[in-house]
Protein backbone atom coordinates (compact mmCIF):
# COMPACT_ATOMS: atom_id res chain seq x y z
CA UNK A 1 0.00 0.00 0.00
CA UNK A 2 1.34 3.41 -0.98
CA UNK A 3 0.51 6.90 0.23
CA UNK A 4 -0.49 7.91 -3.29
CA UNK A 5 -3.13 5.15 -3.32
CA UNK A 6 -4.59 6.59 -0.13
CA UNK A 7 -4.62 10.06 -1.68
CA UNK A 8 -6.29 8.73 -4.80
CA UNK A 9 -8.97 6.91 -2.79
CA UNK A 10 -9.74 9.92 -0.59
CA UNK A 11 -9.98 12.20 -3.63
CA UNK A 12 -12.38 9.80 -5.43
CA UNK A 13 -14.67 9.70 -2.41
CA UNK A 14 -14.57 13.47 -2.00
CA UNK A 15 -15.28 14.07 -5.71
CA UNK A 16 -17.82 11.26 -5.98
CA UNK A 17 -16.57 10.52 -9.47
CA UNK A 18 -13.59 8.79 -11.05
CA UNK A 19 -13.47 11.28 -13.90
CA UNK A 20 -13.59 14.37 -11.64
CA UNK A 21 -10.97 12.85 -9.31
CA UNK A 22 -8.71 12.14 -12.29
CA UNK A 23 -8.93 15.80 -13.31
CA UNK A 24 -8.26 16.95 -9.74
CA UNK A 25 -5.25 14.63 -9.42
CA UNK A 26 -4.00 15.43 -12.93
CA UNK A 27 -3.76 11.79 -14.03
CA UNK A 28 -5.59 9.82 -16.69
CA UNK A 29 -8.71 7.99 -15.52
CA UNK A 30 -7.54 4.45 -16.48
CA UNK A 31 -4.43 4.89 -14.32
CA UNK A 32 -6.57 6.09 -11.41
CA UNK A 33 -8.98 3.15 -11.78
CA UNK A 34 -6.03 0.76 -11.89
CA UNK A 35 -4.59 2.10 -8.63
CA UNK A 36 -7.96 1.90 -6.87
CA UNK A 37 -8.41 -1.68 -8.10
CA UNK A 38 -4.92 -2.53 -6.87
CA UNK A 39 -5.71 -1.06 -3.45
CA UNK A 40 -8.92 -3.07 -3.21
CA UNK A 41 -7.00 -6.18 -4.24
CA UNK A 42 -4.41 -5.66 -1.51
CA UNK A 43 -7.18 -5.21 1.07
CA UNK A 44 -9.24 -8.06 -0.38
CA UNK A 45 -12.41 -5.99 -0.10
CA UNK A 46 -14.44 -3.60 -2.22
CA UNK A 47 -14.09 0.01 -1.12
CA UNK A 48 -16.20 1.77 -3.75
CA UNK A 49 -19.62 1.12 -5.24
CA UNK A 50 -19.76 2.12 -8.91
CA UNK A 51 -22.98 3.27 -10.55
CA UNK A 52 -24.14 5.44 -13.44
CA UNK A 53 -24.35 8.35 -11.01
CA UNK A 54 -20.73 8.03 -9.87
CA UNK A 55 -19.01 6.23 -7.00
CA UNK A 56 -19.86 5.98 -3.31
CA UNK A 57 -17.90 4.27 -0.54
CA UNK A 58 -19.04 0.90 0.75
CA UNK A 59 -19.20 0.27 4.50
CA UNK A 60 -15.65 -0.99 4.31
CA UNK A 61 -14.77 2.09 2.26
CA UNK A 62 -16.22 4.44 4.88
CA UNK A 63 -14.23 2.72 7.63
CA UNK A 64 -11.11 2.84 5.49
CA UNK A 65 -11.69 6.50 4.55
CA UNK A 66 -11.39 7.71 8.13
CA UNK A 67 -8.10 5.91 8.71
CA UNK A 68 -6.73 6.90 5.31
CA UNK A 69 -7.41 10.57 6.03
CA UNK A 70 -5.71 10.22 9.41
CA UNK A 71 -2.67 8.51 7.84
CA UNK A 72 -2.37 11.22 5.21
CA UNK A 73 -2.62 13.93 7.83
CA UNK A 74 0.18 12.29 9.83
CA UNK A 75 2.30 11.93 6.69
CA UNK A 76 1.84 15.61 5.85
CA UNK A 77 2.75 16.58 9.43
CA UNK A 78 5.89 14.42 9.21
CA UNK A 79 6.93 16.21 6.00
CA UNK A 80 6.37 19.61 7.58
CA UNK A 81 8.31 18.62 10.69
CA UNK A 82 11.25 17.44 8.58
CA UNK A 83 11.23 20.62 6.51
CA UNK A 84 10.97 22.93 9.50
CA UNK A 85 13.44 21.09 11.70
CA UNK A 86 17.15 21.79 11.15
CA UNK A 87 20.02 19.83 12.59
CA UNK A 88 22.10 21.83 15.04
CA UNK A 89 24.88 21.38 17.53
CA UNK A 90 28.66 20.98 17.60
CA UNK A 91 30.36 18.04 15.89
CA UNK A 92 34.08 17.41 16.48
CA UNK A 93 36.03 15.81 13.63
CA UNK A 94 39.67 14.70 13.71
CA UNK A 95 41.81 14.47 10.57
CA UNK A 96 45.46 13.61 10.13
CA UNK A 97 47.47 16.39 8.42
CA UNK A 98 47.69 14.60 5.06
CA UNK A 99 43.97 13.83 5.10
CA UNK A 100 43.08 17.34 6.25
CA UNK A 101 45.05 18.88 3.37
CA UNK A 102 42.71 17.16 0.89
CA UNK A 103 39.46 16.64 2.79
CA UNK A 104 39.31 19.47 5.33
CA UNK A 105 37.99 22.37 3.24
CA UNK A 106 35.57 20.30 1.10
CA UNK A 107 34.08 18.87 4.29
CA UNK A 108 33.61 22.34 5.79
CA UNK A 109 31.89 23.55 2.62
CA UNK A 110 29.64 20.49 2.41
CA UNK A 111 28.51 20.75 6.03
CA UNK A 112 27.86 24.48 5.71
CA UNK A 113 25.70 23.88 2.62
CA UNK A 114 23.82 20.85 3.96
CA UNK A 115 23.51 21.71 7.65
CA UNK A 116 23.97 25.46 8.20
CA UNK A 117 23.13 25.22 11.92
CA UNK A 118 25.77 22.55 12.63
CA UNK A 119 29.09 23.91 13.88
CA UNK A 120 32.19 21.91 13.10
CA UNK A 121 35.08 21.62 15.53
CA UNK A 122 37.99 20.48 13.37
CA UNK A 123 41.11 18.93 14.93
CA UNK A 124 44.25 18.25 12.89
CA UNK A 125 46.77 15.90 14.49
CA UNK A 126 48.69 12.71 13.81
CA UNK A 127 46.52 9.61 13.82
CA UNK A 128 47.89 8.22 17.06
CA UNK A 129 46.80 11.37 18.90
CA UNK A 130 43.40 11.33 17.20
CA UNK A 131 42.88 7.73 18.27
CA UNK A 132 43.48 8.71 21.90
CA UNK A 133 41.11 11.66 21.58
CA UNK A 134 38.40 9.44 20.11
CA UNK A 135 38.83 6.98 22.97
CA UNK A 136 38.57 9.87 25.42
CA UNK A 137 35.32 11.08 23.77
CA UNK A 138 37.02 14.34 22.80
CA UNK A 139 36.06 13.65 19.19
CA UNK A 140 32.85 12.43 17.61
CA UNK A 141 34.48 11.31 14.35
CA UNK A 142 37.99 10.77 13.05
CA UNK A 143 39.66 9.42 9.93
CA UNK A 144 42.28 6.97 11.18
CA UNK A 145 44.82 4.61 9.65
CA UNK A 146 45.29 2.09 12.47
CA UNK A 147 42.00 0.77 13.88
CA UNK A 148 42.17 -1.65 16.78
CA UNK A 149 39.19 -4.03 16.42
CA UNK A 150 39.02 -4.31 20.20
CA UNK A 151 37.93 -0.73 20.58
CA UNK A 152 34.21 0.05 20.72
CA UNK A 153 34.17 2.19 17.62
CA UNK A 154 32.00 2.26 14.56
CA UNK A 155 34.49 1.76 11.71
CA UNK A 156 33.84 2.21 7.98
CA UNK A 157 36.73 1.63 5.52
CA UNK A 158 36.82 4.73 3.36
CA UNK A 159 39.84 5.35 1.11
CA UNK A 160 43.00 3.43 0.20
CA UNK A 161 46.09 5.49 -0.69
CA UNK A 162 49.21 4.47 -2.56
CA UNK A 163 52.47 5.25 -0.77
CA UNK A 164 55.43 7.03 -2.34
CA UNK A 165 59.08 7.64 -1.55
CA UNK A 166 59.48 11.43 -1.53
CA UNK A 167 62.74 13.38 -1.67
CA UNK A 168 63.77 16.94 -2.42
CA UNK A 169 65.01 17.90 -5.84
CA UNK A 170 68.46 19.42 -5.91
CA UNK A 171 71.97 19.27 -7.33
CA UNK A 172 74.05 16.30 -6.31
CA UNK A 173 71.06 14.05 -5.65
CA UNK A 174 70.36 11.02 -7.78
CA UNK A 175 66.92 11.15 -9.34
CA UNK A 176 64.32 8.69 -8.14
CA UNK A 177 62.90 6.07 -10.50
CA UNK A 178 59.18 6.26 -11.26
CA UNK A 179 58.61 3.11 -9.21
CA UNK A 180 60.56 1.49 -6.41
CA UNK A 181 60.33 -1.69 -4.34
CA UNK A 182 59.89 -1.74 -0.58
CA UNK A 183 63.05 -3.83 -0.29
CA UNK A 184 65.12 -0.98 -1.79
CA UNK A 185 64.12 1.55 0.86
CA UNK A 186 66.93 0.39 3.13
CA UNK A 187 69.32 2.33 0.89
CA UNK A 188 67.69 5.70 1.66
CA UNK A 189 68.02 7.94 4.76
CA UNK A 190 64.42 8.00 5.94
CA UNK A 191 62.44 10.44 8.05
CA UNK A 192 59.15 9.03 9.39
CA UNK A 193 56.66 9.46 12.22
CA UNK A 194 57.19 7.25 15.25
CA UNK A 195 55.66 3.83 15.79
CA UNK A 196 52.51 5.03 17.55
CA UNK A 197 51.12 6.47 14.33
CA UNK A 198 49.15 4.78 11.58
CA UNK A 199 51.55 5.25 8.67
CA UNK A 200 54.48 3.81 10.60
CA UNK A 201 52.36 0.87 11.76
CA UNK A 202 51.42 0.16 8.13
CA UNK A 203 55.07 0.22 7.03
CA UNK A 204 56.32 -1.89 9.93
CA UNK A 205 53.62 -4.49 9.29
CA UNK A 206 54.53 -4.65 5.57
CA UNK A 207 58.23 -5.09 6.35
CA UNK A 208 57.47 -7.80 8.88
CA UNK A 209 55.25 -9.69 6.44
CA UNK A 210 57.90 -9.46 3.72
CA UNK A 211 60.67 -10.42 6.16
CA UNK A 212 62.59 -7.25 5.33
CA UNK A 213 64.93 -5.39 7.63
CA UNK A 214 63.22 -3.06 10.06
CA UNK A 215 63.50 0.64 9.21
CA UNK A 216 65.69 2.85 11.40
CA UNK A 217 64.58 6.34 10.40
CA UNK A 218 64.87 9.73 12.01
CA UNK A 219 61.50 10.15 13.73
CA UNK A 220 59.48 13.37 13.62
CA UNK A 221 55.89 13.48 14.89
CA UNK A 222 54.89 16.58 12.96
CA UNK A 223 54.09 16.42 9.27
CA UNK A 224 55.00 20.07 8.69
CA UNK A 225 58.41 19.70 10.36
CA UNK A 226 58.97 16.32 8.68
CA UNK A 227 58.31 17.70 5.19
CA UNK A 228 60.50 20.74 5.86
CA UNK A 229 63.33 18.39 6.82
CA UNK A 230 62.82 16.47 3.58
CA UNK A 231 62.74 19.72 1.62
CA UNK A 232 66.02 20.75 3.22
CA UNK A 233 67.60 17.54 1.93
CA UNK A 234 68.03 15.89 5.33
CA UNK A 235 66.43 12.65 4.14
CA UNK A 236 63.53 11.05 2.30
CA UNK A 237 60.10 10.10 3.59
CA UNK A 238 57.34 7.64 2.77
CA UNK A 239 53.95 9.28 2.48
CA UNK A 240 50.85 9.38 0.30
CA UNK A 241 50.75 12.10 -2.37
CA UNK A 242 48.44 14.08 -0.09
CA UNK A 243 51.53 15.03 1.96
CA UNK A 244 52.47 17.41 -0.87
CA UNK A 245 49.05 19.05 -1.19
CA UNK A 246 49.98 22.14 0.82
CA UNK A 247 53.12 22.89 -1.19
CA UNK A 248 52.26 25.21 -4.08
CA UNK A 249 55.61 24.33 -5.70
CA UNK A 250 55.47 20.60 -4.97
CA UNK A 251 56.37 19.55 -8.51
CA UNK A 252 59.45 21.78 -8.54
CA UNK A 253 60.57 21.07 -4.96
CA UNK A 254 60.02 17.31 -4.67
CA UNK A 255 60.19 14.14 -6.70
CA UNK A 256 58.31 10.95 -5.92
CA UNK A 257 58.60 7.24 -6.64
CA UNK A 258 55.58 4.98 -6.27
CA UNK A 259 56.24 2.01 -3.99
CA UNK A 260 55.26 -0.97 -6.09
CA UNK A 261 54.47 -3.58 -3.44
CA UNK A 262 50.80 -4.16 -4.27
CA UNK A 263 49.53 -4.68 -0.74
CA UNK A 264 51.26 -1.63 0.69
CA UNK A 265 48.38 0.81 0.88
CA UNK A 266 47.31 3.18 3.61
CA UNK A 267 43.71 2.53 4.56
CA UNK A 268 41.75 5.57 5.72
CA UNK A 269 38.88 4.44 7.95
CA UNK A 270 36.03 6.64 9.13
CA UNK A 271 35.76 5.97 12.86
CA UNK A 272 33.31 7.24 15.42
CA UNK A 273 32.13 6.53 18.91
CA UNK A 274 29.31 4.00 19.00
CA UNK A 275 26.16 4.91 17.08
CA UNK A 276 24.22 5.10 20.36
CA UNK A 277 26.50 7.93 21.51
CA UNK A 278 26.42 9.94 18.27
CA UNK A 279 24.05 12.89 18.01
CA UNK A 280 21.85 13.23 14.91
CA UNK A 281 24.13 16.07 13.77
CA UNK A 282 27.22 13.86 14.12
CA UNK A 283 25.58 11.07 12.16
CA UNK A 284 24.73 13.55 9.40
CA UNK A 285 28.32 14.87 9.30
CA UNK A 286 29.60 11.28 9.11
CA UNK A 287 27.56 10.77 5.93
CA UNK A 288 28.76 14.10 4.51
CA UNK A 289 32.40 13.21 5.20
CA UNK A 290 32.11 9.86 3.42
CA UNK A 291 30.38 11.54 0.46
CA UNK A 292 33.13 14.18 0.22
CA UNK A 293 35.93 11.62 0.31
CA UNK A 294 34.40 9.51 -2.44
CA UNK A 295 33.72 12.57 -4.60
CA UNK A 296 37.34 13.71 -4.26
CA UNK A 297 38.50 10.28 -5.42
CA UNK A 298 35.96 10.12 -8.25
CA UNK A 299 37.02 13.50 -9.64
CA UNK A 300 40.75 12.76 -9.34
CA UNK A 301 41.44 15.46 -6.77
CA UNK A 302 42.65 12.90 -4.21
CA UNK A 303 45.70 11.77 -6.18
CA UNK A 304 46.85 8.20 -5.59
CA UNK A 305 43.65 7.23 -3.77
CA UNK A 306 40.80 4.86 -4.51
CA UNK A 307 37.61 3.94 -2.74
CA UNK A 308 38.17 1.11 -0.28
CA UNK A 309 36.75 -2.32 -1.03
CA UNK A 310 37.51 -3.68 2.44
CA UNK A 311 34.61 -5.27 4.26
CA UNK A 312 33.41 -3.69 7.47
NORLINDA-V272117 format. One record per residue. N is the residue number from 0. RES is the residue in one letter. PSI is psi as a letter, one per 20 degrees, with the letter a starting at -180 (NA if undefined). Layout:
n = {N/N}
res = {RES/RES}
psi = {PSI/PSI}
This chain:
n = {0/1/2/3/4/5/6/7/8/9/10/11/12/13/14/15/16/17/18/19/20/21/22/23/24/25/26/27/28/29/30/31/32/33/34/35/36/37/38/39/40/41/42/43/44/45/46/47/48/49/50/51/52/53/54/55/56/57/58/59/60/61/62/63/64/65/66/67/68/69/70/71/72/73/74/75/76/77/78/79/80/81/82/83/84/85/86/87/88/89/90/91/92/93/94/95/96/97/98/99/100/101/102/103/104/105/106/107/108/109/110/111/112/113/114/115/116/117/118/119/120/121/122/123/124/125/126/127/128/129/130/131/132/133/134/135/136/137/138/139/140/141/142/143/144/145/146/147/148/149/150/151/152/153/154/155/156/157/158/159/160/161/162/163/164/165/166/167/168/169/170/171/172/173/174/175/176/177/178/179/180/181/182/183/184/185/186/187/188/189/190/191/192/193/194/195/196/197/198/199/200/201/202/203/204/205/206/207/208/209/210/211/212/213/214/215/216/217/218/219/220/221/222/223/224/225/226/227/228/229/230/231/232/233/234/235/236/237/238/239/240/241/242/243/244/245/246/247/248/249/250/251/252/253/254/255/256/257/258/259/260/261/262/263/264/265/266/267/268/269/270/271/272/273/274/275/276/277/278/279/280/281/282/283/284/285/286/287/288/289/290/291/292/293/294/295/296/297/298/299/300/301/302/303/304/305/306/307/308/309/310/311}
res = {X/X/X/X/X/X/X/X/X/X/X/X/X/X/X/X/X/X/X/X/X/X/X/X/X/X/X/X/X/X/X/X/X/X/X/X/X/X/X/X/X/X/X/X/X/X/X/X/X/X/X/X/X/X/X/X/X/X/X/X/X/X/X/X/X/X/X/X/X/X/X/X/X/X/X/X/X/X/X/X/X/X/X/X/X/X/X/X/X/X/X/X/X/X/X/X/X/X/X/X/X/X/X/X/X/X/X/X/X/X/X/X/X/X/X/X/X/X/X/X/X/X/X/X/X/X/X/X/X/X/X/X/X/X/X/X/X/X/X/X/X/X/X/X/X/X/X/X/X/X/X/X/X/X/X/X/X/X/X/X/X/X/X/X/X/X/X/X/X/X/X/X/X/X/X/X/X/X/X/X/X/X/X/X/X/X/X/X/X/X/X/X/X/X/X/X/X/X/X/X/X/X/X/X/X/X/X/X/X/X/X/X/X/X/X/X/X/X/X/X/X/X/X/X/X/X/X/X/X/X/X/X/X/X/X/X/X/X/X/X/X/X/X/X/X/X/X/X/X/X/X/X/X/X/X/X/X/X/X/X/X/X/X/X/X/X/X/X/X/X/X/X/X/X/X/X/X/X/X/X/X/X/X/X/X/X/X/X/X/X/X/X/X/X/X/X/X/X/X/X/X/X/X/X/X/X/X/X/X/X/X/X}
psi = {p/q/h/h/h/g/g/g/g/g/g/g/g/h/h/j/p/g/g/h/h/g/g/g/i/l/r/q/g/h/h/g/h/g/h/g/h/g/g/h/g/h/i/k/q/p/h/q/o/q/r/h/i/b/q/q/q/r/g/h/h/g/g/h/g/g/h/g/h/g/g/h/g/h/g/h/h/g/g/g/g/h/h/h/p/p/q/r/r/p/p/p/p/p/p/q/g/g/g/h/h/g/h/g/g/h/g/g/g/g/h/h/g/g/m/i/j/p/p/p/o/p/p/p/r/q/h/h/h/h/g/h/h/g/h/j/k/i/q/g/q/q/o/r/h/o/o/o/i/i/q/m/q/p/p/o/p/f/q/p/p/q/q/q/p/p/r/q/q/r/q/i/p/p/q/q/r/h/q/q/q/h/h/i/i/i/i/q/o/q/p/r/r/r/i/i/q/g/g/h/g/g/g/h/h/g/h/g/h/j/k/r/p/q/q/m/r/p/p/p/l/o/g/g/h/g/h/h/g/g/h/i/j/i/a/r/r/o/r/r/h/h/i/i/h/j/o/h/k/g/h/h/h/q/q/q/p/p/p/i/o/h/i/n/q/o/p/o/p/o/q/r/r/q/h/h/i/p/r/h/g/h/h/g/h/g/g/g/g/g/g/g/g/h/h/h/g/h/j/j/i/n/p/j/q/q/p/q/j/q/q/NA}
